[in-house]
Amino acid sequence: MQMIKAAAAATMMAAMAAVTPVAAQERHEGHQGHAMNHVEGTLLSVSAEGRVESAPDMATISLGVVTEGRTAAEAMAENSRRMTGLTQALRRAGVAERDIQTSNLSVNPVYVYAENQAPRMTGYQANNTVTARVRNLDNTGRVIDAAVAAGGNSVNGISFSHADPDAQLNAARRDAARAARERADLYAQAFGLRVYRVISINEGGGYTPPTPMPYMMGRMAADVAAPPPPVAPGEISTSLSINVVYELR
C-alpha cells in the first residue's frame, strides 16, 4: 500500500522584458544562464516535496556470537565453531550466501576492576557479527530463531528497507513534479497568465535509510519449541524536494 503526500511553496520574480546578454556570464553559467537572459515573461520559483509511504520488502538483521576464553586463541576457536553453525543455520533458514556479510570481528582482553587495585586480566573476549539480508519478510522471525538456536547470543537490531529504493525515489519524484506544476498553474491563473516553459529544475533531499530497530533476544538457544518472534515491518517514508523555475506569460 502506498500513500502519497505533497507540499509546495512558490516565489514570483518579475523579469525584465529585454536583458542584454553578457558574454562572460553566459560562459560561466552555461545553458541555464543563456535561457535566463532570454526570458520575456515573469519567473516563478516553486519548491515542492514528493513523498511516498510504502511497506518495506527487505529486512537486514545484525547478529552474531560473543565468546570468552583464557587465551585469545581459545576465545577465537570457540567463536569460530559457533559462528560456523550460525551461518549454516542462516542458509538453511533461506538466507542466500550473498546476503550474509561479516560486519565486525574483534578479540579483546577482559579485565576485572576492584577498588584500590590494579585492573586484572582474566581472559579474552571474541566478537563476530554478521549482517543478514532477508528478502522474504515472512521469514524474518524464523531467521532470528534459527540463528539463536544455532548458538547466536548477540542480536543487535533489525532495519527495514526496499530492495529497489530507486523505484520509491522515482515515485516521489513524480509526485514532486506534479505538485510543482499544480502550484505553478495555480499562480499563473491567479495572475492571468499561463505556464510557458520550465527554466530550471534542481533536486534536493532524497531517500534516507531507516534507523535500525533494537531487538532483544527473548529466548535461549535451547528453547527450540518456542514460536519464532513476531516482527512488525511497518512502512517506510521516502521523500525528496525539488525547485523548479517556470516562465509565465
C-alpha positions, 0 to 999 in steps of 0.5 A: 500500500502506498500513500502519497503526500505533497507540499509546495511553496512558490516565489514570483520574480518579475523579469525584465522584458529585454536583458542584454546578454553578457558574454562572460556570464553566459560562459560561466553559467552555461545553458541555464544562464543563456535561457535566463537572459532570454526570458520575456515573461515573469519567473516563478520559483516553486519548491515542492516535496514528493513523498511516498509511504510504502511497506518495506520488502527487505529486512537486514538483521545484525547478529552474531556470537560473543565468546570468552576464553583464557587465551585469545586463541581459545576465545577465537576457536570457540567463536569460530565453531559457533559462528560456523553453525550460525551461518549454516543455520542462516542458509538453511533458514533461506538466507542466500550466501550473498546476503550474509556479510561479516560486519565486525570481528574483534578479540579483546582482553577482559579485565576485572576492576576492584577498588584500590587495585590494579585492573586484572586480566582474566581472559579474552573476549571474541566478537563476530557479527554478521549482517543478514539480508532477508528478502522474504519478510515472512521469514524474518522471525524464523531467521532470528530463531534459527540463528539463536538456536544455532548458538547466536547470543548477540542480536543487535537490531533489525532495519527495514528497507526496499530492495529497489529504493530507486523505484520509491525515489522515482515515485516521489519524484513524480509526485514532486513534479506534479505538485510543482506544476499544480502550484505553478498553474495555480499562480499563473491563473491567479495572475492571468497568465499561463505556464510557458516553459520550465527554466530550471529544475534542481533536486534536493533531499532524497531517500534516507535509510531507516534507523535500525530497530533494537531487538532483544533476544527473548529466548535461549538457544535451547528453547527450540519449541518456542514460536519464532518472534513476531516482527512488525515491518511497518512502512517506510517514508521516502521523500525528496524536494525539488525547485523548479523555475517556470516562465509565465506569460 
